[in-house]
Amino acid sequence: MFVVVVGCGRVGAAVAKTLIDDGHDVNVVDQNAEAFSRLGEDFPGNFVQGPALEISVLRAAGVERADAFVAATDGDNTNIVIAQIARDRFQVPCVIARVLDPYRAAFYDGRGLTTICPTRTAIDLMGGALRDYAVTLDQEG
């Protein structure tokens, strides 16, 4: 599988490395050339430096032949827009966008865009842990 990952922060870099470890081909896009150092010098994929909102940058990363596309920048708006471009303009079959705002993530998820919301995950896990603790207190009391 060939994957384009946009955003080479902690999340994007980790996803790219995991995909490489699983035997996939990966190209990574980021505006900041220094971000690519997170992948290590032996990273076998290609790096494309530039703003992912520019079609020429997405094309340089290979979006036209991508089997999957991951939008993992630190900006919800950027992730939503580039994910929609990958899905609608370039017909990438699997498009996933990281969206930090839970309401926005639910809105776009409801419109067919696969979103991952770490904020929602944290809320659910913390709430669950607190509910579990409350049950323990009730059982002790």
Secondary structure, 3 states (H helix, E strand, C coil): CEEEEECCCHHHHHHHHHHHHCCCEEEEEECCHHHHHHHCCCCCCEEEECCCCCHHHHHHHCHHHCCEEEECCCCHHHHHHHHHHHHHHCCCCEEEEECCCHHHHHHHHCCCCEEECHHHHHHHHHHHHHHHHHHHHHHHC
